[in-house]
Amino acid sequence: MRVLIVEDERQLADAIAKGLRLEAIAADVVYDGEAALERLTVNDYDVVILDRDIPLVSGDEVCAALVESDLETRILMLTAASAVKQRVAGLGLGADDYLTKPFAFAELVARVHALGRRTRHASAPVLERAGVRVDTHRRLVIRNGEPVALSRKEYAVLVELLRADGGVVSAEQLLEKAWDEQIDPFTGVVRFTVMNVRRKLGEPPVIETVQGVGYRLK
């Protein structure tokens, strides 16, 4: 999953991004609405965490533009405005969910995961193929009945391969979903991460390299 955080309180925005990355979620950060609109035209995001009160272009305007674009990106309004009338107004603009400050980070993560599942047309919380089973609620990976310990990025890559249900996933698509803008697009990190996942899942290998195209689960 890839998330865009639009928040002008830099310390808060960076803290949210750091926390989401620990949950194996790729997170990009911008601090104003103009930068948000620019990123949304360049990158494919599952969820936008959007503060209403941001400079240059308001959060309401960003929300309206995103809704009008007809993208599947889900919007979580994050704001200090807690009155019912204000929450209703935010949802009326087309936001999918609304969370007021201060908030519990665990609740934020739960809401992001819930919205992310909606962008994938309610994909199952348990993914399974070729003897590999992943419980996305508990972040538990099982291969032939045995638990498998994966790093956050390894887990994110495996989930994307499982969601493809046997289809080929390119290295570019894995970079898009499992990493954020801090990664060098010409890096070999995808190949290295896939190699580690293949090794940790054990024999017989279930991840196939499709030369010049990408990777898939057999």
KACORSUL-V811431 format. One record per residue. N is the residue number from 0. D_FIRST is the distance of its C-alpha to the first C-alpha in Angstrom with 1 decimal. Layout:
n->N d_first->D_FIRST
n->N d_first->D_FIRST
//
This chain:
n->0 d_first->0.0
n->1 d_first->3.8
n->2 d_first->6.7
n->3 d_first->10.4
n->4 d_first->13.0
n->5 d_first->16.4
n->6 d_first->19.1
n->7 d_first->22.6
n->8 d_first->23.3
n->9 d_first->22.1
n->10 d_first->22.5
n->11 d_first->20.4
n->12 d_first->17.7
n->13 d_first->17.7
n->14 d_first->17.9
n->15 d_first->14.8
n->16 d_first->12.8
n->17 d_first->14.5
n->18 d_first->13.9
n->19 d_first->10.1
n->20 d_first->10.2
n->21 d_first->12.6
n->22 d_first->10.1
n->23 d_first->8.1
n->24 d_first->5.4
n->25 d_first->6.2
n->26 d_first->8.6
n->27 d_first->11.4
n->28 d_first->14.6
n->29 d_first->17.5
n->30 d_first->20.6
n->31 d_first->22.1
n->32 d_first->21.7
n->33 d_first->23.0
n->34 d_first->20.5
n->35 d_first->17.7
n->36 d_first->19.2
n->37 d_first->19.5
n->38 d_first->15.9
n->39 d_first->14.9
n->40 d_first->17.4
n->41 d_first->16.1
n->42 d_first->12.3
n->43 d_first->9.9
n->44 d_first->7.7
n->45 d_first->6.2
n->46 d_first->8.2
n->47 d_first->11.2
n->48 d_first->13.1
n->49 d_first->16.5
n->50 d_first->19.8
n->51 d_first->22.7
n->52 d_first->25.2
n->53 d_first->24.2
n->54 d_first->26.6
n->55 d_first->27.4
n->56 d_first->25.6
n->57 d_first->25.1
n->58 d_first->21.9
n->59 d_first->23.7
n->60 d_first->24.3
n->61 d_first->20.7
n->62 d_first->19.7
n->63 d_first->22.6
n->64 d_first->21.7
n->65 d_first->18.1
n->66 d_first->19.6
n->67 d_first->22.3
n->68 d_first->20.1
n->69 d_first->19.0
n->70 d_first->15.3
n->71 d_first->13.0
n->72 d_first->11.1
n->73 d_first->11.7
n->74 d_first->13.9
n->75 d_first->14.5
n->76 d_first->17.9
n->77 d_first->18.8
n->78 d_first->22.5
n->79 d_first->25.8
n->80 d_first->27.4
n->81 d_first->27.8
n->82 d_first->30.6
n->83 d_first->30.1
n->84 d_first->31.3
n->85 d_first->28.7
n->86 d_first->25.8
n->87 d_first->27.2
n->88 d_first->27.5
n->89 d_first->23.9
n->90 d_first->22.8
n->91 d_first->25.5
n->92 d_first->23.9
n->93 d_first->21.0
n->94 d_first->18.6
n->95 d_first->16.7
n->96 d_first->17.3
n->97 d_first->19.4
n->98 d_first->19.6
n->99 d_first->22.7
n->100 d_first->23.5
n->101 d_first->24.3
n->102 d_first->21.5
n->103 d_first->20.5
n->104 d_first->17.3
n->105 d_first->16.7
n->106 d_first->17.0
n->107 d_first->14.5
n->108 d_first->11.8
n->109 d_first->13.1
n->110 d_first->13.0
n->111 d_first->9.4
n->112 d_first->8.5
n->113 d_first->11.3
n->114 d_first->10.3
n->115 d_first->6.9
n->116 d_first->9.2
n->117 d_first->11.6
n->118 d_first->9.8
n->119 d_first->10.1
n->120 d_first->13.7
n->121 d_first->13.6
n->122 d_first->12.6
n->123 d_first->14.6
n->124 d_first->13.8
n->125 d_first->15.7
n->126 d_first->15.0
n->127 d_first->18.1
n->128 d_first->19.6
n->129 d_first->22.5
n->130 d_first->23.2
n->131 d_first->19.7
n->132 d_first->18.4
n->133 d_first->15.2
n->134 d_first->15.3
n->135 d_first->11.8
n->136 d_first->13.7
n->137 d_first->15.8
n->138 d_first->13.6
n->139 d_first->16.7
n->140 d_first->17.2
n->141 d_first->20.6
n->142 d_first->22.5
n->143 d_first->25.8
n->144 d_first->26.1
n->145 d_first->25.5
n->146 d_first->22.7
n->147 d_first->20.7
n->148 d_first->19.7
n->149 d_first->16.7
n->150 d_first->15.4
n->151 d_first->11.9
n->152 d_first->11.0
n->153 d_first->13.1
n->154 d_first->11.3
n->155 d_first->7.8
n->156 d_first->10.0
n->157 d_first->11.9
n->158 d_first->9.4
n->159 d_first->8.6
n->160 d_first->12.4
n->161 d_first->13.2
n->162 d_first->11.4
n->163 d_first->13.4
n->164 d_first->16.4
n->165 d_first->18.7
n->166 d_first->17.7
n->167 d_first->17.5
n->168 d_first->14.3
n->169 d_first->15.4
n->170 d_first->14.9
n->171 d_first->13.9
n->172 d_first->11.0
n->173 d_first->9.9
n->174 d_first->10.6
n->175 d_first->8.6
n->176 d_first->5.2
n->177 d_first->6.5
n->178 d_first->8.9
n->179 d_first->10.0
n->180 d_first->13.3
n->181 d_first->15.4
n->182 d_first->15.3
n->183 d_first->18.2
n->184 d_first->17.3
n->185 d_first->20.4
n->186 d_first->19.7
n->187 d_first->20.1
n->188 d_first->17.4
n->189 d_first->15.5
n->190 d_first->18.9
n->191 d_first->19.6
n->192 d_first->16.5
n->193 d_first->17.0
n->194 d_first->20.6
n->195 d_first->20.0
n->196 d_first->17.9
n->197 d_first->20.7
n->198 d_first->23.3
n->199 d_first->22.0
n->200 d_first->21.6
n->201 d_first->25.3
n->202 d_first->27.8
n->203 d_first->27.9
n->204 d_first->25.0
n->205 d_first->22.4
n->206 d_first->20.2
n->207 d_first->22.1
n->208 d_first->22.1
n->209 d_first->23.0
n->210 d_first->25.0
n->211 d_first->24.0
n->212 d_first->21.2
n->213 d_first->18.4
n->214 d_first->17.8
n->215 d_first->17.9
n->216 d_first->18.6
n->217 d_first->22.3
//
